[in-house]
Amino acid sequence: MYAKKKKSQKRRHIPQRMCIGCHEVGPKQKLIRIVNGPGGVQIDPTGRSPGRGAYLHSHPECWEAALRRGALAQALRVEMTPELRELLMTQMNDLKNQKNY
């Protein structure tokens, strides 16, 4: 008689973010969040720390471009000192070694 309607599976929303190094948009889970929060500027592995955040791919080219152009400093609203730049690169290398990006 009547054909039963199949229940359509609801698609889950995947948050998208833009890498400030290469300006490509991608899933939030694939990008690394850097946050300027109460503890200062640091990498946010959870993606949920309070503060002003910016997203980057794990590629060194994206990090270098963001630092060279000043996009990271502008996005975080912070002055990029040589010490801070070195700290971020060290944290990036540590994260890269831990998760094998």
C-alpha positions as CSV (number, residue, x, y, z in Angstrom):
1,M,0.0,0.0,0.0
2,Y,1.9,3.0,1.3
3,A,5.6,3.0,1.4
4,K,7.1,3.9,4.7
5,K,9.3,6.9,4.7
6,K,12.8,6.3,5.9
7,K,14.0,8.4,8.7
8,S,16.7,10.7,7.4
9,Q,19.8,10.7,9.4
10,K,20.6,14.0,10.8
11,R,24.0,15.3,9.7
12,R,26.1,16.5,12.6
13,H,27.4,20.1,12.3
14,I,31.2,20.2,12.1
15,P,32.6,23.6,13.3
16,Q,34.9,25.3,10.7
17,R,37.8,27.6,11.5
18,M,40.3,29.5,9.4
19,C,44.0,29.1,9.7
20,I,45.6,32.5,10.1
21,G,48.8,31.3,8.4
22,C,47.4,30.1,5.1
23,H,43.8,31.4,5.3
24,E,42.3,27.9,4.5
25,V,39.1,26.9,6.2
26,G,39.0,23.5,7.8
27,P,37.4,21.5,10.6
28,K,38.1,22.9,14.0
29,Q,39.5,19.5,15.2
30,K,42.3,19.5,12.6
31,L,43.6,23.0,13.6
32,I,45.7,24.0,16.7
33,R,44.3,26.8,18.9
34,I,46.6,29.3,20.4
35,V,45.0,31.3,23.2
36,N,45.8,34.6,24.9
37,G,44.2,33.9,28.3
38,P,44.7,34.5,32.0
39,G,47.8,32.3,31.9
40,G,49.3,34.2,29.0
41,V,49.8,33.1,25.4
42,Q,49.9,29.4,25.0
43,I,48.8,26.4,22.9
44,D,45.3,25.2,23.9
45,P,45.2,21.4,23.2
46,T,41.6,21.2,24.4
47,G,40.3,24.1,22.3
48,R,38.1,25.3,25.2
49,S,40.4,27.5,27.4
50,P,39.0,30.9,28.1
51,G,40.6,33.8,26.3
52,R,41.1,35.2,22.8
53,G,42.1,32.4,20.4
54,A,43.5,31.9,16.9
55,Y,43.8,28.8,14.8
56,L,46.8,27.4,12.9
57,H,47.5,24.2,10.9
58,S,50.3,22.0,12.3
59,H,52.4,22.8,9.3
60,P,55.6,24.8,10.0
61,E,54.8,27.0,6.9
62,C,51.6,28.2,8.5
63,W,53.3,29.1,11.8
64,E,56.1,30.9,10.0
65,A,53.7,32.9,7.8
66,A,51.5,33.9,10.7
67,L,54.5,35.0,12.7
68,R,56.3,36.8,9.8
69,R,53.2,38.7,8.8
70,G,52.2,39.5,12.3
71,A,48.8,37.8,11.9
72,L,49.2,35.9,15.1
73,A,50.0,39.0,17.2
74,Q,47.0,40.8,15.6
75,A,44.6,37.9,16.1
76,L,45.6,37.5,19.8
77,R,45.9,41.3,20.4
78,V,49.3,40.9,21.9
79,E,52.8,42.3,21.1
80,M,54.9,39.5,19.7
81,T,58.3,39.5,21.5
82,P,61.2,37.3,20.5
83,E,60.7,35.4,23.8
84,L,57.1,34.8,23.1
85,R,57.9,33.7,19.5
86,E,60.4,31.2,20.8
87,L,58.0,29.9,23.4
88,L,55.3,29.3,20.8
89,M,57.7,27.5,18.5
90,T,59.0,25.3,21.4
91,Q,55.4,24.4,22.4
92,M,54.6,23.6,18.8
93,N,57.5,21.2,18.5
94,D,56.5,19.6,21.8
95,L,52.9,19.2,20.6
96,K,54.1,17.8,17.3
97,N,56.3,15.2,19.0
98,Q,53.5,14.2,21.4
99,K,50.7,13.7,18.8
100,N,52.8,12.9,15.8
101,Y,51.1,15.4,13.5
